[in-house]
């Protein structure tokens, strides 16, 4: 088994690919998996702890750019495609899986041109530009959320769910250690979220000795120092880091999660049954994070607020209101579990093996 997984730009794109790659190697121990991503720091950091082979190509996004930026991205495309063709030719994969991000375009297209079986995984409720275009040429499309199939050619899409890393699936069966205080886990995505960071600092600007709350906060690299300082000045027990490598431990201790609404994070919350306050990134393509979150809010698994609806005191009130209402937290956790698809990774691997045999 020789397989290329391509994607990147955020941890949310790469983590499902990592889950599929690990399961594929479990079934084919002598196989080889090559990740083709960008050379951005977040891609390198996400893959650094894994033993996969890795290549990077030079590629730029098309959407959301100025006229000059768009022209620059278009001019880069032939170079990106040439690099991708060389990688595919040298590695000789049987299958190429795209997991999202603009880097997938050249790699999946190169594989298609060379007659390699291709498939993509769409994590969000509303597909991005790259996957919408690739959906027309790939052999198979895996989707995470019902309704996404409407954006792709009829008959190509298969509802699998969003793969979750093996260590988090294992964590789903573990219990939180008993603690007198409650733990809030704050996630802005793999690169952090400046506005979410600011709201949390505003929310906990006063000492919470009357309502003991611990905070575990992933800030992204640019905000780590000032967020840590702000919590310290407020006397709040907070673990602050730019990037959390042991997400299993972080989720285990969390009673409540405050997060953006990226599809991979939502899949992890569902598998682990973690109640959440969701603050969608307002500039996500087609506002897909709001649509992602609405799927869970309708079922009573989470609360959702747009950034403009919140200030520090309101967020503080929502957090403390939930932490002090154990029956409601338990109900939200149960509802979150109802949306879990722990079999997503196995489903994609099975469908991919069937695709190769076809």
C-alpha positions as CSV (number, residue, x, y, z in Angstrom):
1,X,0.0,0.0,0.0
2,X,1.5,3.3,-1.1
3,X,-0.7,6.3,-0.3
4,X,-0.3,10.1,-0.5
5,X,-2.3,12.3,1.9
6,X,-2.4,15.9,0.9
7,X,-3.7,19.0,2.8
8,X,-2.7,21.6,5.3
9,X,-2.8,25.2,6.4
10,X,-4.4,24.2,9.7
11,X,-4.3,21.3,12.1
12,X,-8.0,20.8,11.4
13,X,-7.2,19.8,7.9
14,X,-4.3,17.5,8.7
15,X,-5.6,15.7,11.8
16,X,-8.3,13.6,9.9
17,X,-5.6,12.7,7.3
18,X,-3.3,11.6,10.2
19,X,-6.1,9.4,11.6
20,X,-6.7,7.7,8.2
21,X,-3.0,7.3,7.6
22,X,-2.4,5.6,10.9
23,X,-5.4,3.2,10.4
24,X,-4.1,2.4,6.9
25,X,-0.7,1.5,8.2
26,X,-2.3,-0.6,11.0
27,X,-3.9,-2.7,8.2
28,X,-0.9,-2.6,5.9
29,X,2.2,-2.5,8.2
30,X,4.6,-2.7,5.3
31,X,2.9,0.2,3.5
32,X,4.2,3.7,3.0
33,X,2.3,7.0,3.6
34,X,3.6,10.3,2.2
35,X,2.1,13.6,3.4
36,X,2.3,16.4,0.9
37,X,1.5,19.8,2.5
38,X,2.8,23.3,2.5
39,X,6.0,24.3,4.3
40,X,4.1,26.5,6.7
41,X,5.1,26.2,10.4
42,X,1.7,24.9,11.4
43,X,1.9,22.0,9.0
44,X,5.5,21.1,10.1
45,X,4.5,21.3,13.8
46,X,1.4,19.1,13.3
47,X,3.4,16.4,11.5
48,X,6.6,16.8,13.6
49,X,5.6,14.2,16.2
50,X,4.6,11.6,13.5
51,X,6.9,9.3,11.6
52,X,5.3,9.8,8.2
53,X,7.3,10.8,5.1
54,X,6.7,14.4,4.2
55,X,7.1,16.6,1.2
56,X,6.1,20.2,0.7
57,X,5.2,22.1,-2.4
58,X,5.1,25.9,-3.0
59,X,1.4,26.9,-3.2
60,X,-0.7,30.0,-2.5
61,X,-4.4,30.4,-1.8
62,X,-6.7,31.9,-4.4
63,X,-9.7,33.0,-2.3
64,X,-9.8,36.1,-0.2
65,X,-6.8,37.8,-1.9
66,X,-6.4,41.2,-3.5
67,X,-6.1,41.4,-7.3
68,X,-2.3,41.4,-7.0
69,X,-2.4,38.4,-4.6
70,X,-4.8,36.5,-6.9
71,X,-2.5,37.1,-9.9
72,X,0.5,35.9,-7.9
73,X,-1.4,32.8,-6.8
74,X,-2.5,32.0,-10.4
75,X,1.1,32.5,-11.6
76,X,2.3,30.0,-9.0
77,X,-0.1,27.2,-10.1
78,X,1.9,25.8,-13.0
79,X,5.0,25.5,-10.7
80,X,2.9,23.9,-8.0
81,X,1.5,21.4,-10.5
82,X,5.0,20.6,-11.8
83,X,6.2,20.0,-8.3
84,X,3.2,17.8,-7.5
85,X,3.7,15.7,-10.7
86,X,7.3,15.1,-9.8
87,X,6.3,13.9,-6.3
88,X,3.6,11.6,-7.6
89,X,5.8,10.2,-10.3
90,X,8.6,9.4,-7.8
91,X,6.4,8.0,-5.0
92,X,4.1,5.9,-7.3
93,X,1.0,5.9,-5.0
94,X,-2.0,3.7,-5.5
95,X,-4.2,6.2,-3.9
96,X,-4.2,10.0,-3.2
97,X,-6.5,11.4,-0.5
98,X,-7.0,15.2,-0.2
99,X,-8.1,16.4,3.2
100,X,-8.6,20.1,2.5
101,X,-6.6,23.3,2.0
102,X,-5.4,24.9,-1.2
103,X,-2.4,22.6,-1.5
104,X,-4.7,19.7,-2.3
105,X,-5.5,21.1,-5.7
106,X,-2.2,20.6,-7.5
107,X,-1.5,17.2,-5.8
108,X,-4.9,15.6,-6.5
109,X,-4.9,17.0,-10.1
110,X,-1.4,15.6,-10.7
111,X,-2.5,12.2,-9.5
112,X,-5.6,12.3,-11.7
113,X,-3.5,13.2,-14.7
114,X,-1.3,10.2,-14.0
115,X,-4.2,7.8,-13.6
116,X,-3.9,7.3,-9.9
117,X,-7.1,6.7,-7.9
118,X,-8.2,9.9,-6.1
119,X,-10.5,10.8,-3.3
120,X,-11.2,13.8,-1.1
121,X,-12.6,14.3,2.4
122,X,-14.8,17.3,3.1
123,X,-14.9,18.2,6.8
124,X,-17.1,21.2,6.8
125,X,-20.8,21.7,6.1
126,X,-20.0,23.9,3.2
127,X,-17.1,22.8,1.0
128,X,-14.2,25.1,0.3
129,X,-13.2,26.2,-3.2
130,X,-10.5,23.5,-3.7
131,X,-12.8,20.6,-2.8
132,X,-15.7,21.9,-4.8
133,X,-13.5,22.0,-7.9
134,X,-11.8,18.7,-7.1
135,X,-15.2,17.0,-6.5
136,X,-15.8,17.1,-10.3
137,X,-12.7,15.0,-11.1
138,X,-12.0,12.7,-8.2
139,X,-13.2,9.1,-7.9
140,X,-14.9,9.4,-4.5
141,X,-15.8,12.1,-1.9
142,X,-16.1,11.5,1.8
143,X,-18.3,14.0,3.8
144,X,-18.6,14.7,7.5
145,X,-22.0,16.4,7.8
146,X,-25.3,15.5,6.2
147,X,-26.2,18.0,3.4
148,X,-22.7,18.5,2.1
149,X,-23.4,16.1,-0.7
150,X,-25.6,18.8,-2.3
151,X,-22.4,20.6,-3.3
152,X,-20.9,17.7,-5.3
153,X,-21.8,15.6,-8.3
154,X,-24.6,13.2,-7.6
155,X,-23.6,9.7,-6.5
156,X,-20.0,10.5,-5.6
157,X,-20.4,11.5,-2.0
158,X,-20.4,9.1,0.9
159,X,-21.3,10.1,4.5
160,X,-18.5,8.8,6.7
161,X,-18.1,11.5,9.4
162,X,-14.9,13.2,10.3
163,X,-11.9,11.0,11.4
164,X,-10.6,11.6,14.9
165,X,-7.1,10.7,16.0
166,X,-6.6,7.3,17.6
167,X,-5.5,8.7,21.0
168,X,-8.7,10.8,21.2
169,X,-10.8,7.7,20.4
170,X,-9.1,5.9,23.2
171,X,-9.6,8.9,25.5
172,X,-13.4,8.6,24.9
173,X,-13.5,5.7,27.3
174,X,-11.6,7.4,30.1
175,X,-13.0,9.3,33.0
176,X,-12.1,12.8,34.3
177,X,-10.0,12.9,37.4
178,X,-12.0,14.2,40.4
179,X,-11.2,17.8,41.1
180,X,-12.9,20.4,43.4
181,X,-12.6,23.1,40.8
182,X,-14.0,23.1,37.2
183,X,-11.8,23.1,34.1
184,X,-12.5,25.2,31.1
185,X,-10.6,24.3,27.9
186,X,-10.2,27.2,25.4
187,X,-9.4,26.4,21.8
188,X,-9.1,28.8,18.9
189,X,-7.9,26.2,16.4
190,X,-4.3,25.2,15.8
191,X,-3.3,28.8,15.1
192,X,-5.3,30.4,18.0
193,X,-8.0,33.0,17.7
194,X,-7.2,36.5,18.8
195,X,-10.7,37.7,19.6
196,X,-11.5,34.5,21.6
197,X,-8.4,35.0,23.5
198,X,-9.4,38.6,24.3
199,X,-12.9,37.6,25.3
200,X,-11.6,35.0,27.7
201,X,-9.2,37.5,29.3
202,X,-12.0,40.0,29.7
203,X,-14.2,37.2,31.2
204,X,-11.7,36.3,33.8
205,X,-10.3,39.7,34.5
206,X,-11.5,39.3,38.2
207,X,-10.4,36.7,40.6
208,X,-12.8,33.7,40.7
209,X,-12.1,32.6,44.2
210,X,-15.8,32.4,44.9
211,X,-16.3,30.2,41.8
212,X,-13.0,28.2,41.5
213,X,-12.4,27.7,37.8
214,X,-9.2,26.4,36.2
215,X,-8.4,27.4,32.6
216,X,-6.4,25.5,30.0
217,X,-5.9,27.9,27.1
218,X,-4.4,27.3,23.6
219,X,-3.7,30.8,22.4
220,X,-1.6,30.5,19.2
221,X,2.0,31.7,19.1
222,X,1.3,35.5,18.8
223,X,-0.9,35.8,21.9
224,X,0.7,33.4,24.4
225,X,2.7,35.9,26.4
226,X,0.1,38.6,27.0
227,X,-2.6,36.0,27.7
228,X,-0.5,34.3,30.3
229,X,0.4,37.7,31.9
230,X,-3.3,38.7,32.0
231,X,-4.4,35.6,33.8
232,X,-1.5,35.9,36.3
233,X,-2.5,39.5,37.1
234,X,-6.1,38.4,37.7
235,X,-5.0,35.5,39.9
236,X,-6.6,32.9,37.7
237,X,-5.2,29.4,37.7
238,X,-4.5,29.0,34.0
239,X,-2.3,26.8,31.9
240,X,-1.4,28.8,28.8
241,X,0.4,27.5,25.7
242,X,0.6,28.4,22.1
243,X,-0.2,24.8,21.0
244,X,-1.4,21.8,22.9
245,X,0.4,18.6,21.8
246,X,-1.4,16.2,24.3
247,X,-5.0,17.0,23.4
248,X,-6.2,13.7,25.0
249,X,-5.1,15.0,28.4
250,X,-6.5,18.4,27.8
251,X,-9.9,17.1,26.8
252,X,-9.9,14.6,29.7
253,X,-9.8,17.3,32.4
254,X,-12.2,19.7,30.6
255,X,-15.7,20.1,32.0
256,X,-16.6,22.7,29.3
257,X,-14.9,23.8,26.1
258,X,-14.9,27.3,24.6
259,X,-13.9,27.0,21.0
260,X,-14.1,28.1,17.4
261,X,-16.3,25.8,15.3
262,X,-13.9,24.1,13.0
263,X,-15.2,20.7,11.8
264,X,-12.3,18.7,13.2
265,X,-12.7,20.2,16.7
266,X,-16.4,19.6,16.6
267,X,-15.9,15.9,15.7
268,X,-13.5,15.6,18.6
269,X,-16.0,17.2,21.0
270,X,-18.7,14.8,19.8
271,X,-16.6,11.7,20.2
272,X,-15.5,12.8,23.7
273,X,-18.9,14.1,24.7
274,X,-17.7,17.5,25.8
275,X,-20.3,20.4,26.2
276,X,-19.2,23.5,24.4
277,X,-19.7,27.2,23.9
278,X,-18.9,27.8,20.2
279,X,-17.8,31.1,18.8
280,X,-17.5,30.7,15.0
281,X,-14.8,32.4,13.1
282,X,-16.7,35.2,11.3
283,X,-14.4,35.3,8.2
284,X,-14.4,31.6,7.4
285,X,-15.3,30.9,3.8
286,X,-19.1,31.0,3.3
287,X,-19.4,31.4,7.1
288,X,-19.1,27.6,7.2
289,X,-18.2,27.5,10.9
290,X,-21.6,29.0,11.8
291,X,-23.3,26.2,9.8
292,X,-21.0,23.6,11.4
293,X,-22.0,24.8,14.9
294,X,-25.7,25.0,14.1
295,X,-25.7,21.2,13.6
296,X,-24.8,20.7,17.2
297,X,-26.8,23.6,18.7
298,X,-30.0,22.3,17.2
299,X,-29.5,19.1,19.1
300,X,-28.8,20.8,22.4
301,X,-25.1,19.8,22.5
302,X,-23.7,23.3,22.5
303,X,-24.3,27.0,22.7
304,X,-23.3,29.3,19.9
305,X,-22.6,33.0,20.0
306,X,-21.3,35.3,17.2
307,X,-18.3,37.4,18.2
308,X,-20.3,40.6,18.1
309,X,-22.9,39.2,20.5
310,X,-20.3,38.7,23.3
311,X,-18.3,40.7,25.7
312,X,-16.2,39.5,28.7
313,X,-19.0,39.7,31.3
314,X,-21.5,37.9,29.1
315,X,-19.1,35.1,28.3
316,X,-18.2,34.8,32.0
317,X,-21.9,34.5,32.8
318,X,-22.5,31.8,30.2
319,X,-19.5,29.8,31.4
320,X,-20.3,30.0,35.1
321,X,-24.0,29.4,34.4
322,X,-23.1,26.1,32.7
323,X,-20.4,25.0,35.2
324,X,-22.9,25.5,38.1
325,X,-25.6,23.6,36.4
326,X,-24.5,19.9,36.5
327,X,-27.7,18.4,35.1
328,X,-27.5,20.7,32.0
329,X,-23.9,19.9,31.4
330,X,-24.6,16.2,31.6
331,X,-27.5,16.6,29.2
332,X,-25.3,18.6,26.7
333,X,-22.6,15.9,27.0
334,X,-25.1,13.2,26.2
335,X,-26.4,15.1,23.2
336,X,-22.9,15.8,22.0
337,X,-22.2,12.0,22.1
338,X,-25.3,11.5,19.9
339,X,-23.4,13.3,17.1
340,X,-20.3,11.2,17.4
341,X,-19.0,9.1,14.5
342,X,-16.1,7.1,16.0
343,X,-16.2,4.8,13.0
344,X,-15.4,7.6,10.5
345,X,-11.7,6.6,10.1
346,X,-12.5,2.9,9.5
347,X,-15.3,3.9,7.1
348,X,-12.9,6.0,4.9
349,X,-10.3,3.2,5.0
350,X,-12.8,0.6,4.0
351,X,-14.2,2.7,1.2
352,X,-10.7,3.5,-0.1
353,X,-9.7,-0.2,-0.2
354,X,-12.9,-0.9,-2.1
355,X,-12.1,1.9,-4.5
356,X,-8.7,0.4,-5.2
357,X,-10.3,-3.0,-5.9
358,X,-12.9,-1.6,-8.3
